[in-house]
Amino acid sequence: GERRIIANPNCTTIVSLMAIAPLHRAFGLKRAVMSSYQAISGAGARAIEEMEVQVQDWVAKRPLKQAEISPRQIAFNVIPRIDAVQDNLYTKEEMKFLWESKKILHHGSLRATATCVRVPVWRSHAVSLNLEFDKPVTREAAIETLSHAKGVLVEDDVRNEIYPTPIDRTELDEVAVGRIRQDISVDGNKGLAMWVVGDQLGKGAALNAVQIGELLLSR
């Protein structure tokens, strides 16, 4: 029979692609490097509780118990492993970024790599992106493109401390982009570096599922 399953992509991929997709349409994405800083809530309620206990024990100067949910202590630490390790030593979370980006962008030849890291933040994922394009692109052109992208908010004035952080984006629908600048490691003005933050429990999961449903109902 006809298959009627629609997959909701991985939350980190969604947050990243909200910024990547409009730039790809405008300038032709060639290569993407993504480093994620993923909130503990992405690991579930028990992981949140474990971090809370670790923080309370640390404040009370009690010895911290051995981590059971996270692979290592998460309070005041970062853990460079999310999901199962694959044969190529990437994690499944990292490979999902490559697999899903190629599929969503309809870009089978995209070159991409990722490093996914769990950080002691309650909610909202952040990603650092380094993007290489087929066409030259300026910071100003990127800001113009992203400013017109639905569901994207540009917060970019680093000299005046304007950039998105996980606390600022929690419970907000838009994915915010800041720290937009030329990637000086790419020749010909064909590279951009940027910082993207989104609530992975909102746009990264539930909101995205609702919007997919609304899109289907409108057809």
VENHUZI-V972968 format. One record per residue. N is the residue number from 1. PSI is psi in degrees with one decimal (none if undefined). OMEGA is omega in degrees with one decimal (none if undefined). Layout:
[[N	PSI	OMEGA] [N	PSI	OMEGA]]
This chain:
[[1	175.8	-179.7] [2	132.7	178.8] [3	133.8	-177.3] [4	39.0	179.8] [5	129.2	174.6] [6	123.3	-178.5] [7	135.3	172.0] [8	118.6	-172.3] [9	165.1	175.4] [10	141.8	-173.0] [11	-38.1	179.6] [12	-37.2	177.4] [13	-43.7	-179.3] [14	-49.1	-179.4] [15	-44.8	-179.6] [16	-46.7	-172.8] [17	-19.6	174.4] [18	-35.2	176.8] [19	-38.5	-174.6] [20	-43.5	-170.6] [21	-49.6	179.7] [22	-33.0	177.9] [23	-36.6	176.3] [24	-43.1	179.7] [25	-34.6	-176.2] [26	-36.3	-169.0] [27	-5.9	177.6] [28	95.6	-177.5] [29	133.4	179.6] [30	-42.7	-175.8] [31	144.0	179.4] [32	133.9	172.6] [33	120.8	-176.6] [34	128.9	171.0] [35	125.4	-175.0] [36	151.5	176.6] [37	92.9	-165.1] [38	130.5	-176.9] [39	153.1	-178.0] [40	-28.0	179.8] [41	-21.0	175.3] [42	-17.5	179.7] [43	-1.0	175.1] [44	170.9	-173.5] [45	-39.2	-178.2] [46	-33.4	177.4] [47	-37.3	175.9] [48	-47.5	-179.3] [49	-40.8	-180.0] [50	-41.5	179.0] [51	-40.3	178.4] [52	-45.8	180.0] [53	-42.3	179.2] [54	-42.2	179.0] [55	-45.3	-179.7] [56	-42.7	179.7] [57	-38.9	-179.4] [58	-44.4	179.9] [59	-38.9	-179.1] [60	2.4	-179.0] [61	32.6	173.1] [62	152.0	176.1] [63	137.1	-178.7] [64	136.5	178.4] [65	157.7	175.1] [66	133.4	179.1] [67	139.3	178.5] [68	-35.4	-177.5] [69	-56.5	172.8] [70	151.7	-178.4] [71	-24.5	178.2] [72	171.8	173.8] [73	130.2	-179.6] [74	-31.3	179.7] [75	128.4	178.2] [76	31.9	-175.8] [77	167.8	169.4] [78	144.8	-174.4] [79	113.9	-174.2] [80	43.4	177.3] [81	114.9	175.3] [82	122.7	179.7] [83	-178.2	-171.1] [84	144.4	176.5] [85	132.7	-177.4] [86	173.2	-179.0] [87	-31.3	-178.6] [88	7.2	179.1] [89	2.4	165.0] [90	160.4	172.3] [91	164.4	178.9] [92	-38.0	178.7] [93	-41.5	-179.7] [94	-40.9	179.7] [95	-31.2	177.0] [96	-37.3	178.7] [97	-43.7	179.4] [98	-51.0	-177.6] [99	-48.9	-174.4] [100	-35.0	178.5] [101	-44.5	178.3] [102	-43.0	-176.4] [103	-47.9	-175.2] [104	-38.5	-179.6] [105	-3.4	-174.9] [106	50.4	-171.1] [107	76.8	-175.4] [108	-23.5	-177.5] [109	5.4	-179.5] [110	133.3	172.4] [111	126.2	-176.1] [112	150.9	175.0] [113	157.1	-176.0] [114	151.3	168.0] [115	120.6	-175.8] [116	127.3	-172.2] [117	133.6	174.6] [118	132.0	-178.4] [119	156.9	-176.9] [120	61.7	177.2] [121	139.8	-175.0] [122	-46.8	-171.0] [123	149.4	178.9] [124	126.0	-179.7] [125	147.6	174.0] [126	146.5	176.7] [127	142.1	170.5] [128	127.7	-177.9] [129	135.7	167.3] [130	117.7	-171.7] [131	136.5	175.3] [132	134.9	-174.0] [133	164.1	175.1] [134	-34.6	-176.8] [135	153.4	173.3] [136	146.3	179.0] [137	132.5	176.7] [138	163.1	174.1] [139	-43.1	-178.0] [140	-41.1	179.1] [141	-36.7	178.1] [142	-44.3	179.1] [143	-42.4	177.8] [144	-45.6	-179.6] [145	-47.8	-177.8] [146	-31.6	179.7] [147	-25.7	-179.8] [148	3.3	-178.6] [149	130.4	-179.1] [150	134.0	177.3] [151	7.0	-179.1] [152	135.7	176.9] [153	127.3	176.5] [154	120.8	176.1] [155	88.8	-167.0] [156	91.8	171.2] [157	76.7	-169.3] [158	-30.4	-180.0] [159	-26.9	177.6] [160	23.3	177.2] [161	34.8	176.3] [162	109.8	177.6] [163	154.0	-177.8] [164	147.5	171.0] [165	161.2	-179.5] [166	-40.5	-179.9] [167	-40.9	-179.0] [168	-32.8	-171.4] [169	-9.3	-176.8] [170	130.7	-179.8] [171	14.3	174.4] [172	145.5	-172.3] [173	-38.7	-173.9] [174	149.4	167.9] [175	130.5	-175.1] [176	142.7	-177.6] [177	133.5	176.5] [178	-173.5	-179.8] [179	34.7	-178.4] [180	125.8	-177.4] [181	162.0	176.7] [182	134.4	173.5] [183	105.9	-172.6] [184	-2.6	176.0] [185	-5.9	-178.2] [186	130.2	-179.1] [187	157.4	170.5] [188	21.9	-178.4] [189	36.6	-178.5] [190	16.8	-178.6] [191	147.5	175.6] [192	146.2	169.1] [193	144.0	-179.2] [194	168.9	-177.4] [195	127.6	-174.1] [196	134.2	-178.6] [197	135.5	177.2] [198	150.7	177.2] [199	108.7	-174.8] [200	-15.0	175.1] [201	-10.5	177.2] [202	-96.9	179.8] [203	-30.9	-178.1] [204	-13.7	-176.7] [205	-81.6	-171.5] [206	-49.7	-178.4] [207	-41.3	-179.4] [208	-40.7	178.6] [209	-42.0	177.7] [210	-44.1	-178.4] [211	-34.8	174.2] [212	-44.4	178.5] [213	-42.6	178.6] [214	-39.6	179.2] [215	-42.8	179.8] [216	-40.9	-179.8] [217	-28.3	-178.2] [218	-10.3	-176.4] [219	none	none]]
